[in-house]
């Protein structure tokens, strides 16, 4: 058994096991931790097939942002998970139906892959370029305008979301840094002569 095959089976088994633990763990914090472990193993599988850019995006975006955000939300919100699980029996038939549909789709995909026709081996030689460099060339040459437009759209969406959620609250004390910096000593400091035996 080669090293690549051993790593594939190892990371694939850990990925499937951690995915099962995500939905079966009772503690939601443990579910998020298993989700992070699943993401890391999926990134390792991407590296094995030569898609290092997808592996990097998976780790940076999903592990570094989405999973950590899930962790903070789960730990900061006081969610009554016992109350959420009360309707489990009521929605069990619908869930079982969706699970059977997904299982049938997986079986169809696996059967199609197993009984596929052999592909012709006469493939022309292609320039040996890693996918990150090839993707960069594609984005910054042929699709440069679309890439920049997508960035501008995302920037406008971020500014719009901030503008919609920013509210002026009445009665909240705010810090005025310019006023604090430019204040004079006479405005904040008062010297009093206290005579012996008397208070201020």
Order of alpha helices (4+ residues) and beta strands (2+ residues): alpha-alpha-alpha-alpha-alpha-alpha-alpha-alpha-alpha-alpha
